[in-house]
Structures are given as C-alpha cells and as structure tokens.
Amino acid sequence: MFVQVERTIFVDIVLTDNGELPLGYDHKYVYSHFGYNLKATDLQASIGVAQLDKFPDFVEKRKNNFELIKNKLKDFDEMLILPEKAPNSDPSWFGFLITVKDSIDRDKLVQYIESKNIQTRMLFAGNLIKHPCFDRMRASGKGYRVVGELNDTDRTLYETFWVGVYPGMTEQMTSLANLGMLSNFVGMLTDSRSFLSYPRHELYRRVLCSYLGELVERGEYFSGEEDLARVIRNVCHDNAEEYFGLCLY
C-alpha cells in the first residue's frame, strides 16, 4: 500500500465516529486525528540507553517466544496464516502476527482468546484511509491519493491480529497460554453404542492424565492440584454434558 497525503491539509482534525472501519474495531487503533512526530524526552532517552545493555537478551527471548508460539500453531495451517521471516533476515519479532483464512471469523477467534486472558491487538491502522481522520478527505476526494487496490491492506484490516512475544514472557507462560484452551475440550467421542466402548474412554482418561502429568514435570503447566482436577473433570465429563445439553446427575 502507498498512500500520499497532501501537506496542506495535514492538520489536527478530531472526529468522533469510526470512519469506514468494521464494527467493533479495536478502539486503541482507531485514528480519529492526524498526530505529531514527537521526540523522546531526555529522561526517556536515558532509560533507552540503559536498556541497550539488555538488548541482546531481549532479542533472543523475543525470537524464542516467537518460535514457541509458531511450533504450537503449526498444525493449524488450514485455518491460519502464520508469519514467515523474509529471506536472509534474522528479525527480532515485535509480535506474532496471525491472519485467519476464509472459513474463520477473526472477531470470534479474538473474543475467545481474550476470554482466556490472552491479550491480542489489531495490526495498528490496517487500511489507514478507512479511519475517521480521512473522513473529510474521502468525502471530497482531495488531499490524498492511493496507488493500487489495497486488497492486502483490507485483508489485514479484517482478518489479522497480533499476540505478544514480550521478552518478559517465560516458556511456562507461553505454554500455558497455548494450553489454556485445553480445559474446554469436549473429550473423546465414539460412534459405538456398545458398552464395550467404555474401556476406550477409560484409556483416553488415562492418556490425558499421563499427558498432563508430563507437562507438569517439564514445568510447562504449573497449575495446582485443584486446577488440574478441574481440567480433567471438564474434559472427561462436564464439557460433554454442557455441549450436548445433558443432565447426567
């Protein structure tokens, strides 16, 4: 995308609506007015200089967190487009960018992830000219020009979001975030109507408990005994009861 804005109308115009943004777009990235290119204060600059000593460690942790999340999501390539680094590059990732494919509703996915206390963000402006700061220029057709169709920019606006790779995140925290949805799993289903299927469900429960035990031993799942019991009970019984609308006791 290339958007050129005429300098003569680069003024501080405050508007109150959402322009042409989709309903519910993250308010933190709605640009209602043109801002200013502010410089760091001396105090902020001194903090930045002090942080330079930690910079190599920050970069390494961001890379590790990025790879950890990508490895956890690699099996969902039919539903998600995951970020790839450019050839011959070695980036310090700002975040982990996810674009949903046509069959997935981004807003519902983001709401679900946020409901598990995992924060997300939109990719900043998305298509900038749909923001309210462009309303008057869009109405007049003057003050800016667009090169190209902006198809990829619109896709970013409607289908893309971030999750964090903040260097303060530990491996346990990122693993817990990825495993946070485990407790909502409905469990093993079978098309067998025979009581002989019971041993298979019992085996499933044993495999599940063994899996969770290994996660705890490796430090990848650090919930207490009560929380682990709740997860197992949900997966083996309660979630299925709620999903199918049953009342078994």
N, C-alpha and C positions, 0 to 999 in steps of 0.2 A: 504494500500500500504506500502511496505517496500522496500526501495532502499538503498543498501550499496555501498558507493564509496570508492575505494582504496585510502589510504592516499598518496601513492607515486605519484599520478597524480593530486592531489588537488592543481592546480596551477592557476595563473591568465591568462587565455586564452581568448582573446577578439575575437569574431566572429561577423559578420555583418548581417547575414541572420536571418530568423525566425525559423530555425531548422525544425521540423515537426509540428509546431503549425498551427492551422487553419488560413486561410487568414483573416486578419483584427483583429487578437487577440490584446487586449488592450496592447499598447506598454509599459505602465507603469509597466506591469508584465511580460515582456519578459526578461529572464535572459540570457544574452549573455556571461557572465563570472561568475566564482565562486567568491564570495565575501569574506569578512572577518567578524569575530565576534567582532565588535567594541564595546567598553565600553563607558558608558556615561562620559562626562566631569564633573568636579566639579560643574560648573555653571548649567549644565543640571540636575545634581543630586540635587542641592539646590532648583531648581524650582520644581522638583518632590516631595521633602519633603514638600514644602509649599502647594502643591496641595493635600496632604494627608488629610488636614482638610476638603477639599471639596469632598473627595472621596465618602462618603455615599450618598451625594446628586447626584453625577454623576451616581452612580449605580442605584438609584431609578429612575432617569429620563430616563436612557437607558432602563430599564425594562418597564416603562410606554410607551415610544415611540415604543418599540417592540410590546407590546400588542395592541396599537392603530393601527399600520400597519397591524398586523395579523387579527384583527377584520374586517378591511376594505376589506381584501383579502380573507376571509374565504369562500365566496360564489364562488370562482373560483377554487375549488379543482379539477375540471375535467381538468383543464389546467395547474395548477401549483402545485408543491410540496413545502409546506411551512415548515419552521423549527420547530422542536419539542425539548424540553429540555429532557435530559436524566433522567431516574427515580431517585428520591431522590436528584435532583440537583436544585439549585436556581441561575442560571447564570446571570452575568452582561454581556449582549449581546454586542459583538463587532460590529455587524451589522445584517441586516435582509437578510438572505440567501434565494434565490428563485431558484428553479430548474424547468425548463419547461418540460412538458410532450411531448410525441412524435408528437402530432399534432401542436405544437407551435415552431416557429422559434425564437430562443433566440436572434440572432443578430438583427432581425427586431423589436422585442419587446424592446430591449435595445435602438436601434436607436430612436424608437418612444418616449420612456420615456425620453431620453436625449433631444429630441426636445422640451419637455415641461419644460426644465430647472430643471430636477430632475437628479442628478448625480448618476451614477452606477459605480461599479468596478467588475472586474473578481475576482474569488476566488484565488488570488495570482497565484501560478505557475500552478495549475491544475495538469497535468501529467508532473512532473519535467523532466523526461528523454526525452521528446519531445522538450525541449528547446535547443537553439543553443549551450549552454555551454556543452551539451552532444554530439555534432555532431561527434567529433573525436572518442569518446569512442564508440558511436553507430556504426561507420564505422569499427572500429577494433574489436568490440565485447569484448573488455577488459576494465578493470578499474572499473566495477560496476556489480552488479547482482540484479535481480528482483525476488521477491517471489510473486507468484500469477499472475493472468491475468490482473490486473489493470483495470477491467471493470468499477468499480465505479469511479476510478480516471479519466478515459477517459470521463465518463459521466459528471463529474464535469467540465472538460476542455471544453466540447462542449455545455453544457446545463444549467450551473449555473452562477449566478451573485449576487452581493450584492446591497442593498440600505442602506442608513445610518440610524443610531439611535442616532446620536450625541446628547449629553445631552443639547447642546445649542439650539436644535430644540424645539419650543413650540408646543402645541397641535394644535394651529391655523395653523402653518407652515406644520405640517404633514397632517392635514386635507386638506389644500389647495393643497398639492402635490397629494393626493388621488383624489381630486375633479377636479384637473387641466384638466382632460380629458373630463369633463362634457360638455365643450363648443364645443366638436367635435361630440356630439351625433346627429344622424340624426333625431331623434324625433319619434313620434308615426306614424306607418304605419297601413293601414287598407286595407282589400281586398274588401271593399264595394265600388261600383261605384256610389252609390246614394248620392245625395246632403244631404240626411238625416245623413250622416256620419259627416257632418260639426260640429254639436253640440258636438260630441265626441272629435274632435280635439280642440274645444274651451274649453272643460272640461280639457283636457290634459294640455293646456296652463295655465289654472288657477291653476291646481295642481302643475305644475312646478314652477310658480311664488310663490305660497304659500310655497313650499319646500325651495326655495332659501331664502325667507324671514325669515323662521325659522332658517336656517343656519347662516344668518347674525345676528339675535337676539342672538343666542347662542355663537357668536364670532368664528364660525368655517369657515366662509367665509367672508373675510374682504375687498373684492374689493369695489371700489367706484361705484357710481350710473351708471356712463358711462360704466364701465366694466360689471356690471350686465345686463344692457340693451343689450350689445353686445352678452353676453352668451344666453340670452333669444331669441334674434333675430336669432342667429345662429341655436339654437335647433329647433325653431318653423318654420324657413323658409330657411335661407341661406344654411345650411348644406345639406338639402334635395335637394335644387336646384343644388348645386355643385355635389352631389353624383350621381344624375340621369341625369346630363348634360342638365338641363332645362334652359330656359331663360324666366322668368315669368314677367319681366318688363324691 
